[in-house]
Amino acid sequence: MTAWKQAVARAFDRADEYDGAARIQAMVADGLAVAIAAEPLAPSPHVLEIGCGTGFLTQALRSRVSVGPMLASDIAAAMIARCRTRIGEVPDLHFAVMDAERPAATAGFDLIASSLAAQWFAHLPGALAGLAALLRPGGLLAVTTLAAGTFREWDAAQDKAGRVSATPAYPTIETLRSMRFENCRTEIRLEDVRETHADGAAFLRALRAIGADTPAELAAPRSAGQLRRALRAFDAQGASVTYAVATCLIRRAGEPKSARQP
Ligand SMILES: C[S@@+](CC[C@H](N)C(=O)[O-])C[C@H]1O[C@@H](n2cnc3c(N)ncnc32)[C@H](O)[C@@H]1O
């Protein structure tokens, strides 16, 4: 695992205030569960969840879809422990510490789902291709991730302060729509979700609380003076940020397993 990825995992391990600060993540996870429930699925689908975190999607999915055996995974061991605590002991629900870009799982899933974890992948198209290859014919890979335009208000405030933003370079909708996966049909939806904070300091505290404060790989060092100026500019703009949330529905060719198949 690269040093940057280890830093990402450590930041999420430390995120014991996640649930109190992750309003957008809770909302997006529920929206993804609704979108998945509206899709044709195999009966009692065999599910792999990627980047389960504290279990917002795990819980939403289990309440909206009649799932079969489920493996909930995350790169951060402490996140898995928090998810276990949220869901409790449930038959046929298993957990694994796993980097989704090197999945230690064998093919045969009817549904692979992930909410707001894929923006942490080092190589999104390669990672999604690897996950799509684990689907059964007719299976669905359903992922929300962040697209270009996310945190544009914070980036603009930093520009004004002469500070280079450490926000990762999220893919544009065109880049996402140009992704192709073998034997799969892909649909990408984009939605802006806004969140207003008391001020810029509260925004940065919330990012840290949810473990999302690891700067982009190779981000340039910035000074404390630049940060203060950026925070003033951000507060003057109203301390709101946009999350550009992309929902990727990747369907493997073939019929979903029917109730009569083993
Ligand atoms: C913003 S949280 C989202 C958690 C949860 N899905 C939710 O909706 O609240 C991102 C999660 O992705 C995990 N993650 C980041 N990179 C990962 C990777 N390469 N493989 C698996 N999980 C990863 C983090 O540890 C963290 O728990």
The ligand as a Gaussian input file, in Angstrom:
#p B3LYP/6-31G(d) Opt

LIG

0 1
 C      -16.418000       9.185000       3.414000
 S      -16.305000       7.580000       4.079000
 C      -17.837000       6.847000       3.505000
 C      -18.248000       5.718000       4.394000
 C      -19.637000       5.168000       4.158000
 N      -19.717000       4.476000       2.886000
 C      -20.671000       6.267000       4.257000
 O      -21.381000       6.470000       3.274000
 O      -20.757000       6.887000       5.308000
 C      -15.118000       6.803000       2.989000
 C      -14.766000       5.389000       3.431000
 O      -14.017000       4.782000       2.379000
 C      -12.954000       4.045000       2.940000
 N      -11.917000       3.901000       1.915000
 C      -11.083000       4.835000       1.430000
 N      -10.268000       4.300000       0.486000
 C      -10.598000       2.989000       0.383000
 C      -10.111000       1.913000      -0.405000
 N       -9.107000       2.056000      -1.281000
 N      -10.695000       0.694000      -0.244000
 C      -11.701000       0.514000       0.650000
 N      -12.196000       1.499000       1.429000
 C      -11.658000       2.728000       1.297000
 C      -12.546000       4.876000       4.157000
 O      -11.808000       4.142000       5.102000
 C      -13.890000       5.354000       4.686000
 O      -14.449000       4.471000       5.623000

